[in-house]
Amino acid sequence: MPVYQKAFVLVKVASGHVEDVVDALMKVPEVTEAHIVPGDWDIIAVISAQKEVIVPSDEKVYRLVLDKIEKIKHVQDTNTMVSQFAKTK
């Protein structure tokens, strides 16, 4: 059974384009959720990267953010937080 690394990406978006970016984020297979939030950041995207023996999941998350999320039109900035431990109900 595969093991996944979860990460949270804060996304800053050009004014007036938040919903466009949410739609684009949801087309990225590794993005499982996208939340519009008030404050300094516009969106929180939840991503899930499969852990592998050859490529560390932190590196996969980094590549995903650089190669897919930051290239979405109207994305101005990102801040990525990789979960190290989680408990769920």
PDB file of N, CA, C and O in Angstrom:
ATOM      1  N   MET A   1       0.846  -1.186   0.000  1.00  0.00           N
ATOM      2  CA  MET A   1       0.000   0.000   0.000  1.00  0.00           C
ATOM      3  C   MET A   1       0.888   1.246   0.000  1.00  0.00           C
ATOM      4  O   MET A   1       1.784   1.360   0.837  1.00  0.00           O
ATOM      5  N   PRO A   2       0.654   2.178  -0.925  1.00  0.00           N
ATOM      6  CA  PRO A   2       1.509   3.366  -1.000  1.00  0.00           C
ATOM      7  C   PRO A   2       1.338   4.272   0.218  1.00  0.00           C
ATOM      8  O   PRO A   2       0.272   4.316   0.833  1.00  0.00           O
ATOM      9  N   VAL A   3       2.399   4.987   0.549  1.00  0.00           N
ATOM     10  CA  VAL A   3       2.388   5.947   1.646  1.00  0.00           C
ATOM     11  C   VAL A   3       2.529   7.338   1.035  1.00  0.00           C
ATOM     12  O   VAL A   3       3.321   7.543   0.115  1.00  0.00           O
ATOM     13  N   TYR A   4       1.760   8.285   1.549  1.00  0.00           N
ATOM     14  CA  TYR A   4       1.756   9.628   0.987  1.00  0.00           C
ATOM     15  C   TYR A   4       2.229  10.662   1.997  1.00  0.00           C
ATOM     16  O   TYR A   4       1.990  10.537   3.198  1.00  0.00           O
ATOM     17  N   GLN A   5       2.904  11.682   1.487  1.00  0.00           N
ATOM     18  CA  GLN A   5       3.337  12.834   2.268  1.00  0.00           C
ATOM     19  C   GLN A   5       2.348  13.957   1.995  1.00  0.00           C
ATOM     20  O   GLN A   5       2.087  14.286   0.838  1.00  0.00           O
ATOM     21  N   LYS A   6       1.800  14.544   3.045  1.00  0.00           N
ATOM     22  CA  LYS A   6       0.861  15.646   2.875  1.00  0.00           C
ATOM     23  C   LYS A   6       1.597  16.963   3.064  1.00  0.00           C
ATOM     24  O   LYS A   6       2.484  17.072   3.911  1.00  0.00           O
ATOM     25  N   ALA A   7       1.228  17.953   2.277  1.00  0.00           N
ATOM     26  CA  ALA A   7       1.805  19.287   2.412  1.00  0.00           C
ATOM     27  C   ALA A   7       0.712  20.320   2.183  1.00  0.00           C
ATOM     28  O   ALA A   7      -0.299  20.057   1.531  1.00  0.00           O
ATOM     29  N   PHE A   8       0.944  21.494   2.736  1.00  0.00           N
ATOM     30  CA  PHE A   8       0.010  22.603   2.622  1.00  0.00           C
ATOM     31  C   PHE A   8       0.728  23.744   1.919  1.00  0.00           C
ATOM     32  O   PHE A   8       1.809  24.159   2.336  1.00  0.00           O
ATOM     33  N   VAL A   9       0.123  24.246   0.849  1.00  0.00           N
ATOM     34  CA  VAL A   9       0.748  25.299   0.066  1.00  0.00           C
ATOM     35  C   VAL A   9      -0.121  26.551   0.171  1.00  0.00           C
ATOM     36  O   VAL A   9      -1.274  26.564  -0.259  1.00  0.00           O
ATOM     37  N   LEU A  10       0.460  27.604   0.752  1.00  0.00           N
ATOM     38  CA  LEU A  10      -0.211  28.894   0.795  1.00  0.00           C
ATOM     39  C   LEU A  10       0.065  29.575  -0.537  1.00  0.00           C
ATOM     40  O   LEU A  10       1.207  29.611  -0.997  1.00  0.00           O
ATOM     41  N   VAL A  11      -0.975  30.113  -1.155  1.00  0.00           N
ATOM     42  CA  VAL A  11      -0.848  30.678  -2.493  1.00  0.00           C
ATOM     43  C   VAL A  11      -1.361  32.122  -2.493  1.00  0.00           C
ATOM     44  O   VAL A  11      -2.470  32.399  -2.036  1.00  0.00           O
ATOM     45  N   LYS A  12      -0.541  33.030  -3.010  1.00  0.00           N
ATOM     46  CA  LYS A  12      -0.935  34.423  -3.200  1.00  0.00           C
ATOM     47  C   LYS A  12      -1.279  34.594  -4.675  1.00  0.00           C
ATOM     48  O   LYS A  12      -0.537  34.154  -5.553  1.00  0.00           O
ATOM     49  N   VAL A  13      -2.423  35.246  -4.936  1.00  0.00           N
ATOM     50  CA  VAL A  13      -2.969  35.319  -6.291  1.00  0.00           C
ATOM     51  C   VAL A  13      -3.205  36.782  -6.683  1.00  0.00           C
ATOM     52  O   VAL A  13      -3.530  37.613  -5.835  1.00  0.00           O
ATOM     53  N   ALA A  14      -3.041  37.085  -7.960  1.00  0.00           N
ATOM     54  CA  ALA A  14      -3.351  38.417  -8.481  1.00  0.00           C
ATOM     55  C   ALA A  14      -4.828  38.725  -8.228  1.00  0.00           C
ATOM     56  O   ALA A  14      -5.689  37.853  -8.344  1.00  0.00           O
ATOM     57  N   SER A  15      -5.094  39.957  -7.887  1.00  0.00           N
ATOM     58  CA  SER A  15      -6.448  40.395  -7.555  1.00  0.00           C
ATOM     59  C   SER A  15      -7.447  40.014  -8.648  1.00  0.00           C
ATOM     60  O   SER A  15      -7.202  40.215  -9.837  1.00  0.00           O
ATOM     61  N   GLY A  16      -8.576  39.459  -8.212  1.00  0.00           N
ATOM     62  CA  GLY A  16      -9.647  39.110  -9.138  1.00  0.00           C
ATOM     63  C   GLY A  16      -9.532  37.752  -9.793  1.00  0.00           C
ATOM     64  O   GLY A  16     -10.359  37.401 -10.635  1.00  0.00           O
ATOM     65  N   HIS A  17      -8.513  36.971  -9.419  1.00  0.00           N
ATOM     66  CA  HIS A  17      -8.292  35.688 -10.097  1.00  0.00           C
ATOM     67  C   HIS A  17      -8.263  34.485  -9.156  1.00  0.00           C
ATOM     68  O   HIS A  17      -7.790  33.414  -9.536  1.00  0.00           O
ATOM     69  N   VAL A  18      -8.759  34.654  -7.948  1.00  0.00           N
ATOM     70  CA  VAL A  18      -8.687  33.566  -6.965  1.00  0.00           C
ATOM     71  C   VAL A  18      -9.443  32.327  -7.441  1.00  0.00           C
ATOM     72  O   VAL A  18      -8.916  31.217  -7.369  1.00  0.00           O
ATOM     73  N   GLU A  19     -10.660  32.504  -7.922  1.00  0.00           N
ATOM     74  CA  GLU A  19     -11.447  31.337  -8.346  1.00  0.00           C
ATOM     75  C   GLU A  19     -10.827  30.657  -9.561  1.00  0.00           C
ATOM     76  O   GLU A  19     -10.894  29.434  -9.683  1.00  0.00           O
ATOM     77  N   ASP A  20     -10.225  31.430 -10.460  1.00  0.00           N
ATOM     78  CA  ASP A  20      -9.531  30.843 -11.611  1.00  0.00           C
ATOM     79  C   ASP A  20      -8.383  29.949 -11.148  1.00  0.00           C
ATOM     80  O   ASP A  20      -8.181  28.856 -11.678  1.00  0.00           O
ATOM     81  N   VAL A  21      -7.637  30.424 -10.159  1.00  0.00           N
ATOM     82  CA  VAL A  21      -6.497  29.652  -9.657  1.00  0.00           C
ATOM     83  C   VAL A  21      -6.979  28.414  -8.914  1.00  0.00           C
ATOM     84  O   VAL A  21      -6.375  27.349  -9.044  1.00  0.00           O
ATOM     85  N   VAL A  22      -8.053  28.528  -8.138  1.00  0.00           N
ATOM     86  CA  VAL A  22      -8.613  27.344  -7.465  1.00  0.00           C
ATOM     87  C   VAL A  22      -8.993  26.288  -8.504  1.00  0.00           C
ATOM     88  O   VAL A  22      -8.687  25.109  -8.328  1.00  0.00           O
ATOM     89  N   ASP A  23      -9.650  26.702  -9.572  1.00  0.00           N
ATOM     90  CA  ASP A  23     -10.036  25.757 -10.634  1.00  0.00           C
ATOM     91  C   ASP A  23      -8.804  25.094 -11.244  1.00  0.00           C
ATOM     92  O   ASP A  23      -8.804  23.888 -11.493  1.00  0.00           O
ATOM     93  N   ALA A  24      -7.751  25.884 -11.484  1.00  0.00           N
ATOM     94  CA  ALA A  24      -6.517  25.333 -12.063  1.00  0.00           C
ATOM     95  C   ALA A  24      -5.828  24.386 -11.077  1.00  0.00           C
ATOM     96  O   ALA A  24      -5.313  23.342 -11.476  1.00  0.00           O
ATOM     97  N   LEU A  25      -5.818  24.746  -9.806  1.00  0.00           N
ATOM     98  CA  LEU A  25      -5.205  23.873  -8.792  1.00  0.00           C
ATOM     99  C   LEU A  25      -5.898  22.516  -8.742  1.00  0.00           C
ATOM    100  O   LEU A  25      -5.234  21.487  -8.617  1.00  0.00           O
ATOM    101  N   MET A  26      -7.216  22.503  -8.839  1.00  0.00           N
ATOM    102  CA  MET A  26      -7.960  21.253  -8.735  1.00  0.00           C
ATOM    103  C   MET A  26      -7.748  20.344  -9.942  1.00  0.00           C
ATOM    104  O   MET A  26      -8.140  19.177  -9.917  1.00  0.00           O
ATOM    105  N   LYS A  27      -7.132  20.869 -10.995  1.00  0.00           N
ATOM    106  CA  LYS A  27      -6.781  20.039 -12.154  1.00  0.00           C
ATOM    107  C   LYS A  27      -5.431  19.348 -11.966  1.00  0.00           C
ATOM    108  O   LYS A  27      -5.080  18.450 -12.731  1.00  0.00           O
ATOM    109  N   VAL A  28      -4.675  19.764 -10.950  1.00  0.00           N
ATOM    110  CA  VAL A  28      -3.389  19.128 -10.644  1.00  0.00           C
ATOM    111  C   VAL A  28      -3.702  17.858  -9.843  1.00  0.00           C
ATOM    112  O   VAL A  28      -4.299  17.954  -8.771  1.00  0.00           O
ATOM    113  N   PRO A  29      -3.318  16.678 -10.328  1.00  0.00           N
ATOM    114  CA  PRO A  29      -3.714  15.425  -9.670  1.00  0.00           C
ATOM    115  C   PRO A  29      -3.318  15.328  -8.192  1.00  0.00           C
ATOM    116  O   PRO A  29      -4.043  14.725  -7.402  1.00  0.00           O
ATOM    117  N   GLU A  30      -2.203  15.901  -7.819  1.00  0.00           N
ATOM    118  CA  GLU A  30      -1.726  15.796  -6.435  1.00  0.00           C
ATOM    119  C   GLU A  30      -2.442  16.745  -5.482  1.00  0.00           C
ATOM    120  O   GLU A  30      -2.317  16.597  -4.266  1.00  0.00           O
ATOM    121  N   VAL A  31      -3.189  17.717  -6.004  1.00  0.00           N
ATOM    122  CA  VAL A  31      -3.937  18.646  -5.156  1.00  0.00           C
ATOM    123  C   VAL A  31      -5.249  17.975  -4.764  1.00  0.00           C
ATOM    124  O   VAL A  31      -6.064  17.637  -5.621  1.00  0.00           O
ATOM    125  N   THR A  32      -5.444  17.787  -3.458  1.00  0.00           N
ATOM    126  CA  THR A  32      -6.649  17.112  -2.984  1.00  0.00           C
ATOM    127  C   THR A  32      -7.714  18.089  -2.496  1.00  0.00           C
ATOM    128  O   THR A  32      -8.900  17.760  -2.478  1.00  0.00           O
ATOM    129  N   GLU A  33      -7.291  19.296  -2.099  1.00  0.00           N
ATOM    130  CA  GLU A  33      -8.212  20.325  -1.618  1.00  0.00           C
ATOM    131  C   GLU A  33      -7.644  21.692  -1.960  1.00  0.00           C
ATOM    132  O   GLU A  33      -6.429  21.865  -2.058  1.00  0.00           O
ATOM    133  N   ALA A  34      -8.540  22.670  -2.141  1.00  0.00           N
ATOM    134  CA  ALA A  34      -8.121  24.063  -2.306  1.00  0.00           C
ATOM    135  C   ALA A  34      -9.139  24.929  -1.573  1.00  0.00           C
ATOM    136  O   ALA A  34     -10.335  24.873  -1.862  1.00  0.00           O
ATOM    137  N   HIS A  35      -8.658  25.730  -0.621  1.00  0.00           N
ATOM    138  CA  HIS A  35      -9.520  26.552   0.221  1.00  0.00           C
ATOM    139  C   HIS A  35      -9.204  28.026   0.002  1.00  0.00           C
ATOM    140  O   HIS A  35      -8.042  28.428   0.069  1.00  0.00           O
ATOM    141  N   ILE A  36     -10.224  28.832  -0.258  1.00  0.00           N
ATOM    142  CA  ILE A  36     -10.052  30.280  -0.311  1.00  0.00           C
ATOM    143  C   ILE A  36     -10.121  30.787   1.119  1.00  0.00           C
ATOM    144  O   ILE A  36     -11.065  30.487   1.850  1.00  0.00           O
ATOM    145  N   VAL A  37      -9.110  31.563   1.516  1.00  0.00           N
ATOM    146  CA  VAL A  37      -9.024  32.034   2.901  1.00  0.00           C
ATOM    147  C   VAL A  37      -8.738  33.535   2.941  1.00  0.00           C
ATOM    148  O   VAL A  37      -8.096  34.069   2.037  1.00  0.00           O
ATOM    149  N   PRO A  38      -9.213  34.217   3.988  1.00  0.00           N
ATOM    150  CA  PRO A  38      -8.880  35.629   4.144  1.00  0.00           C
ATOM    151  C   PRO A  38      -7.487  35.789   4.742  1.00  0.00           C
ATOM    152  O   PRO A  38      -6.966  34.868   5.370  1.00  0.00           O
ATOM    153  N   GLY A  39      -6.893  36.949   4.548  1.00  0.00           N
ATOM    154  CA  GLY A  39      -5.598  37.225   5.166  1.00  0.00           C
ATOM    155  C   GLY A  39      -4.515  37.485   4.148  1.00  0.00           C
ATOM    156  O   GLY A  39      -4.792  37.874   3.013  1.00  0.00           O
ATOM    157  N   ASP A  40      -3.263  37.265   4.564  1.00  0.00           N
ATOM    158  CA  ASP A  40      -2.111  37.549   3.715  1.00  0.00           C
ATOM    159  C   ASP A  40      -2.030  36.630   2.498  1.00  0.00           C
ATOM    160  O   ASP A  40      -1.481  37.013   1.466  1.00  0.00           O
ATOM    161  N   TRP A  41      -2.572  35.425   2.615  1.00  0.00           N
ATOM    162  CA  TRP A  41      -2.572  34.457   1.518  1.00  0.00           C
ATOM    163  C   TRP A  41      -4.011  34.279   1.050  1.00  0.00           C
ATOM    164  O   TRP A  41      -4.947  34.480   1.824  1.00  0.00           O
ATOM    165  N   ASP A  42      -4.186  33.908  -0.198  1.00  0.00           N
ATOM    166  CA  ASP A  42      -5.525  33.809  -0.775  1.00  0.00           C
ATOM    167  C   ASP A  42      -6.088  32.391  -0.766  1.00  0.00           C
ATOM    168  O   ASP A  42      -7.296  32.189  -0.637  1.00  0.00           O
ATOM    169  N   ILE A  43      -5.196  31.417  -0.904  1.00  0.00           N
ATOM    170  CA  ILE A  43      -5.621  30.021  -1.034  1.00  0.00           C
ATOM    171  C   ILE A  43      -4.696  29.141  -0.202  1.00  0.00           C
ATOM    172  O   ILE A  43      -3.495  29.393  -0.107  1.00  0.00           O
ATOM    173  N   ILE A  44      -5.275  28.105   0.398  1.00  0.00           N
ATOM    174  CA  ILE A  44      -4.481  27.011   0.966  1.00  0.00           C
ATOM    175  C   ILE A  44      -4.791  25.781   0.128  1.00  0.00           C
ATOM    176  O   ILE A  44      -5.938  25.337   0.059  1.00  0.00           O
ATOM    177  N   ALA A  45      -3.768  25.238  -0.504  1.00  0.00           N
ATOM    178  CA  ALA A  45      -3.914  24.008  -1.283  1.00  0.00           C
ATOM    179  C   ALA A  45      -3.318  22.858  -0.492  1.00  0.00           C
ATOM    180  O   ALA A  45      -2.214  22.971   0.041  1.00  0.00           O
ATOM    181  N   VAL A  46      -4.041  21.760  -0.417  1.00  0.00           N
ATOM    182  CA  VAL A  46      -3.551  20.561   0.248  1.00  0.00           C
ATOM    183  C   VAL A  46      -3.081  19.611  -0.845  1.00  0.00           C
ATOM    184  O   VAL A  46      -3.831  19.282  -1.764  1.00  0.00           O
ATOM    185  N   ILE A  47      -1.827  19.175  -0.731  1.00  0.00           N
ATOM    186  CA  ILE A  47      -1.300  18.257  -1.732  1.00  0.00           C
ATOM    187  C   ILE A  47      -0.836  16.972  -1.074  1.00  0.00           C
ATOM    188  O   ILE A  47      -0.493  16.938   0.108  1.00  0.00           O
ATOM    189  N   SER A  48      -0.835  15.928  -1.864  1.00  0.00           N
ATOM    190  CA  SER A  48      -0.436  14.616  -1.389  1.00  0.00           C
ATOM    191  C   SER A  48       0.544  14.017  -2.401  1.00  0.00           C
ATOM    192  O   SER A  48       0.195  13.778  -3.557  1.00  0.00           O
ATOM    193  N   ALA A  49       1.772  13.782  -1.947  1.00  0.00           N
ATOM    194  CA  ALA A  49       2.810  13.223  -2.822  1.00  0.00           C
ATOM    195  C   ALA A  49       3.190  11.840  -2.320  1.00  0.00           C
ATOM    196  O   ALA A  49       3.460  11.653  -1.134  1.00  0.00           O
ATOM    197  N   GLN A  50       3.210  10.879  -3.223  1.00  0.00           N
ATOM    198  CA  GLN A  50       3.538   9.517  -2.839  1.00  0.00           C
ATOM    199  C   GLN A  50       5.003   9.402  -2.446  1.00  0.00           C
ATOM    200  O   GLN A  50       5.888   9.872  -3.161  1.00  0.00           O
ATOM    201  N   LYS A  51       5.249   8.769  -1.295  1.00  0.00           N
ATOM    202  CA  LYS A  51       6.623   8.531  -0.849  1.00  0.00           C
ATOM    203  C   LYS A  51       7.216   7.397  -1.675  1.00  0.00           C
ATOM    204  O   LYS A  51       6.563   6.387  -1.939  1.00  0.00           O
ATOM    205  N   GLU A  52       8.467   7.590  -2.073  1.00  0.00           N
ATOM    206  CA  GLU A  52       9.171   6.575  -2.846  1.00  0.00           C
ATOM    207  C   GLU A  52      10.545   6.346  -2.237  1.00  0.00           C
ATOM    208  O   GLU A  52      11.041   7.181  -1.481  1.00  0.00           O
ATOM    209  N   VAL A  53      11.147   5.235  -2.562  1.00  0.00           N
ATOM    210  CA  VAL A  53      12.476   4.920  -2.055  1.00  0.00           C
ATOM    211  C   VAL A  53      13.535   5.798  -2.720  1.00  0.00           C
ATOM    212  O   VAL A  53      14.467   6.262  -2.062  1.00  0.00           O
ATOM    213  N   ILE A  54      13.389   6.025  -4.028  1.00  0.00           N
ATOM    214  CA  ILE A  54      14.423   6.732  -4.792  1.00  0.00           C
ATOM    215  C   ILE A  54      14.349   8.242  -4.605  1.00  0.00           C
ATOM    216  O   ILE A  54      15.377   8.889  -4.408  1.00  0.00           O
ATOM    217  N   VAL A  55      13.135   8.819  -4.666  1.00  0.00           N
ATOM    218  CA  VAL A  55      12.978  10.270  -4.554  1.00  0.00           C
ATOM    219  C   VAL A  55      12.251  10.595  -3.252  1.00  0.00           C
ATOM    220  O   VAL A  55      11.107  10.178  -3.071  1.00  0.00           O
ATOM    221  N   PRO A  56      12.889  11.327  -2.345  1.00  0.00           N
ATOM    222  CA  PRO A  56      12.217  11.682  -1.084  1.00  0.00           C
ATOM    223  C   PRO A  56      10.949  12.488  -1.363  1.00  0.00           C
ATOM    224  O   PRO A  56      10.908  13.283  -2.301  1.00  0.00           O
ATOM    225  N   SER A  57       9.911  12.278  -0.541  1.00  0.00           N
ATOM    226  CA  SER A  57       8.642  12.963  -0.770  1.00  0.00           C
ATOM    227  C   SER A  57       8.786  14.475  -0.636  1.00  0.00           C
ATOM    228  O   SER A  57       8.081  15.214  -1.325  1.00  0.00           O
ATOM    229  N   ASP A  58       9.685  14.961   0.236  1.00  0.00           N
ATOM    230  CA  ASP A  58       9.893  16.413   0.338  1.00  0.00           C
ATOM    231  C   ASP A  58      10.348  16.973  -1.001  1.00  0.00           C
ATOM    232  O   ASP A  58       9.915  18.053  -1.405  1.00  0.00           O
ATOM    233  N   GLU A  59      11.221  16.245  -1.692  1.00  0.00           N
ATOM    234  CA  GLU A  59      11.691  16.685  -3.002  1.00  0.00           C
ATOM    235  C   GLU A  59      10.552  16.646  -4.020  1.00  0.00           C
ATOM    236  O   GLU A  59      10.456  17.525  -4.877  1.00  0.00           O
ATOM    237  N   LYS A  60       9.692  15.636  -3.932  1.00  0.00           N
ATOM    238  CA  LYS A  60       8.546  15.561  -4.843  1.00  0.00           C
ATOM    239  C   LYS A  60       7.614  16.743  -4.623  1.00  0.00           C
ATOM    240  O   LYS A  60       7.101  17.322  -5.580  1.00  0.00           O
ATOM    241  N   VAL A  61       7.397  17.100  -3.365  1.00  0.00           N
ATOM    242  CA  VAL A  61       6.548  18.248  -3.051  1.00  0.00           C
ATOM    243  C   VAL A  61       7.172  19.516  -3.621  1.00  0.00           C
ATOM    244  O   VAL A  61       6.481  20.323  -4.242  1.00  0.00           O
ATOM    245  N   TYR A  62       8.460  19.695  -3.417  1.00  0.00           N
ATOM    246  CA  TYR A  62       9.182  20.864  -3.919  1.00  0.00           C
ATOM    247  C   TYR A  62       9.040  20.969  -5.440  1.00  0.00           C
ATOM    248  O   TYR A  62       8.734  22.042  -5.961  1.00  0.00           O
ATOM    249  N   ARG A  63       9.260  19.870  -6.148  1.00  0.00           N
ATOM    250  CA  ARG A  63       9.160  19.864  -7.613  1.00  0.00           C
ATOM    251  C   ARG A  63       7.725  20.154  -8.057  1.00  0.00           C
ATOM    252  O   ARG A  63       7.504  20.879  -9.027  1.00  0.00           O
ATOM    253  N   LEU A  64       6.767  19.592  -7.352  1.00  0.00           N
ATOM    254  CA  LEU A  64       5.363  19.808  -7.680  1.00  0.00           C
ATOM    255  C   LEU A  64       5.013  21.295  -7.573  1.00  0.00           C
ATOM    256  O   LEU A  64       4.362  21.851  -8.458  1.00  0.00           O
ATOM    257  N   VAL A  65       5.445  21.927  -6.494  1.00  0.00           N
ATOM    258  CA  VAL A  65       5.154  23.347  -6.309  1.00  0.00           C
ATOM    259  C   VAL A  65       5.840  24.170  -7.400  1.00  0.00           C
ATOM    260  O   VAL A  65       5.211  25.035  -8.010  1.00  0.00           O
ATOM    261  N   LEU A  66       7.121  23.906  -7.650  1.00  0.00           N
ATOM    262  CA  LEU A  66       7.853  24.679  -8.661  1.00  0.00           C
ATOM    263  C   LEU A  66       7.357  24.428 -10.080  1.00  0.00           C
ATOM    264  O   LEU A  66       7.192  25.368 -10.858  1.00  0.00           O
ATOM    265  N   ASP A  67       7.122  23.168 -10.417  1.00  0.00           N
ATOM    266  CA  ASP A  67       6.810  22.808 -11.799  1.00  0.00           C
ATOM    267  C   ASP A  67       5.333  22.946 -12.167  1.00  0.00           C
ATOM    268  O   ASP A  67       5.003  23.139 -13.337  1.00  0.00           O
ATOM    269  N   LYS A  68       4.450  22.849 -11.185  1.00  0.00           N
ATOM    270  CA  LYS A  68       3.024  22.890 -11.512  1.00  0.00           C
ATOM    271  C   LYS A  68       2.301  24.080 -10.879  1.00  0.00           C
ATOM    272  O   LYS A  68       1.637  24.838 -11.587  1.00  0.00           O
ATOM    273  N   ILE A  69       2.416  24.254  -9.581  1.00  0.00           N
ATOM    274  CA  ILE A  69       1.613  25.272  -8.899  1.00  0.00           C
ATOM    275  C   ILE A  69       2.105  26.682  -9.210  1.00  0.00           C
ATOM    276  O   ILE A  69       1.302  27.555  -9.539  1.00  0.00           O
ATOM    277  N   GLU A  70       3.414  26.915  -9.110  1.00  0.00           N
ATOM    278  CA  GLU A  70       3.922  28.269  -9.360  1.00  0.00           C
ATOM    279  C   GLU A  70       3.784  28.695 -10.817  1.00  0.00           C
ATOM    280  O   GLU A  70       3.880  29.885 -11.118  1.00  0.00           O
ATOM    281  N   LYS A  71       3.564  27.758 -11.717  1.00  0.00           N
ATOM    282  CA  LYS A  71       3.407  28.087 -13.138  1.00  0.00           C
ATOM    283  C   LYS A  71       1.958  28.371 -13.531  1.00  0.00           C
ATOM    284  O   LYS A  71       1.684  28.721 -14.679  1.00  0.00           O
ATOM    285  N   ILE A  72       1.034  28.223 -12.585  1.00  0.00           N
ATOM    286  CA  ILE A  72      -0.364  28.542 -12.874  1.00  0.00           C
ATOM    287  C   ILE A  72      -0.492  30.054 -13.051  1.00  0.00           C
ATOM    288  O   ILE A  72       0.034  30.835 -12.258  1.00  0.00           O
ATOM    289  N   LYS A  73      -1.195  30.443 -14.095  1.00  0.00           N
ATOM    290  CA  LYS A  73      -1.392  31.865 -14.395  1.00  0.00           C
ATOM    291  C   LYS A  73      -2.031  32.567 -13.198  1.00  0.00           C
ATOM    292  O   LYS A  73      -2.976  32.051 -12.601  1.00  0.00           O
ATOM    293  N   HIS A  74      -1.522  33.723 -12.856  1.00  0.00           N
ATOM    294  CA  HIS A  74      -1.982  34.606 -11.779  1.00  0.00           C
ATOM    295  C   HIS A  74      -1.470  34.220 -10.397  1.00  0.00           C
ATOM    296  O   HIS A  74      -1.770  34.924  -9.432  1.00  0.00           O
ATOM    297  N   VAL A  75      -0.710  33.134 -10.257  1.00  0.00           N
ATOM    298  CA  VAL A  75      -0.075  32.819  -8.974  1.00  0.00           C
ATOM    299  C   VAL A  75       1.120  33.752  -8.818  1.00  0.00           C
ATOM    300  O   VAL A  75       1.990  33.810  -9.687  1.00  0.00           O
ATOM    301  N   GLN A  76       1.158  34.480  -7.708  1.00  0.00           N
ATOM    302  CA  GLN A  76       2.227  35.449  -7.481  1.00  0.00           C
ATOM    303  C   GLN A  76       3.295  34.939  -6.517  1.00  0.00           C
ATOM    304  O   GLN A  76       4.466  35.300  -6.641  1.00  0.00           O
ATOM    305  N   ASP A  77       2.896  34.101  -5.557  1.00  0.00           N
ATOM    306  CA  ASP A  77       3.849  33.626  -4.554  1.00  0.00           C
ATOM    307  C   ASP A  77       3.274  32.382  -3.888  1.00  0.00           C
ATOM    308  O   ASP A  77       2.061  32.171  -3.877  1.00  0.00           O
ATOM    309  N   THR A  78       4.168  31.559  -3.330  1.00  0.00           N
ATOM    310  CA  THR A  78       3.736  30.382  -2.569  1.00  0.00           C
ATOM    311  C   THR A  78       4.599  30.232  -1.325  1.00  0.00           C
ATOM    312  O   THR A  78       5.717  30.742  -1.258  1.00  0.00           O
ATOM    313  N   ASN A  79       4.061  29.529  -0.354  1.00  0.00           N
ATOM    314  CA  ASN A  79       4.791  29.159   0.853  1.00  0.00           C
ATOM    315  C   ASN A  79       4.349  27.741   1.191  1.00  0.00           C
ATOM    316  O   ASN A  79       3.165  27.498   1.426  1.00  0.00           O
ATOM    317  N   THR A  80       5.282  26.815   1.216  1.00  0.00           N
ATOM    318  CA  THR A  80       4.953  25.400   1.380  1.00  0.00           C
ATOM    319  C   THR A  80       5.343  24.898   2.755  1.00  0.00           C
ATOM    320  O   THR A  80       6.444  25.159   3.240  1.00  0.00           O
ATOM    321  N   MET A  81       4.422  24.172   3.379  1.00  0.00           N
ATOM    322  CA  MET A  81       4.657  23.541   4.675  1.00  0.00           C
ATOM    323  C   MET A  81       4.413  22.045   4.530  1.00  0.00           C
ATOM    324  O   MET A  81       3.311  21.614   4.192  1.00  0.00           O
ATOM    325  N   VAL A  82       5.449  21.263   4.788  1.00  0.00           N
ATOM    326  CA  VAL A  82       5.346  19.812   4.662  1.00  0.00           C
ATOM    327  C   VAL A  82       5.048  19.228   6.041  1.00  0.00           C
ATOM    328  O   VAL A  82       5.761  19.498   7.008  1.00  0.00           O
ATOM    329  N   SER A  83       4.006  18.437   6.117  1.00  0.00           N
ATOM    330  CA  SER A  83       3.621  17.815   7.380  1.00  0.00           C
ATOM    331  C   SER A  83       4.640  16.732   7.758  1.00  0.00           C
ATOM    332  O   SER A  83       5.015  15.899   6.932  1.00  0.00           O
ATOM    333  N   GLN A  84       5.071  16.762   9.000  1.00  0.00           N
ATOM    334  CA  GLN A  84       6.005  15.752   9.496  1.00  0.00           C
ATOM    335  C   GLN A  84       5.287  14.681  10.328  1.00  0.00           C
ATOM    336  O   GLN A  84       5.762  13.550  10.434  1.00  0.00           O
ATOM    337  N   PHE A  85       4.146  15.045  10.914  1.00  0.00           N
ATOM    338  CA  PHE A  85       3.390  14.114  11.747  1.00  0.00           C
ATOM    339  C   PHE A  85       1.947  14.592  11.790  1.00  0.00           C
ATOM    340  O   PHE A  85       1.694  15.794  11.863  1.00  0.00           O
ATOM    341  N   ALA A  86       1.006  13.669  11.746  1.00  0.00           N
ATOM    342  CA  ALA A  86      -0.402  14.039  11.787  1.00  0.00           C
ATOM    343  C   ALA A  86      -1.203  12.997  12.524  1.00  0.00           C
ATOM    344  O   ALA A  86      -0.859  11.816  12.529  1.00  0.00           O
ATOM    345  N   LYS A  87      -2.272  13.442  13.146  1.00  0.00           N
ATOM    346  CA  LYS A  87      -3.277  12.558  13.721  1.00  0.00           C
ATOM    347  C   LYS A  87      -4.613  12.951  13.106  1.00  0.00           C
ATOM    348  O   LYS A  87      -4.905  14.133  12.930  1.00  0.00           O
ATOM    349  N   THR A  88      -5.410  11.958  12.785  1.00  0.00           N
ATOM    350  CA  THR A  88      -6.732  12.225  12.227  1.00  0.00           C
ATOM    351  C   THR A  88      -7.775  11.425  12.979  1.00  0.00           C
ATOM    352  O   THR A  88      -7.452  10.436  13.638  1.00  0.00           O
ATOM    353  N   LYS A  89      -8.997  11.841  12.884  1.00  0.00           N
ATOM    354  CA  LYS A  89     -10.112  11.112  13.507  1.00  0.00           C
ATOM    355  C   LYS A  89     -10.706  10.170  12.513  1.00  0.00           C
ATOM    356  O   LYS A  89     -11.659   9.458  12.831  1.00  0.00           O
TER     357      LYS A  89
END
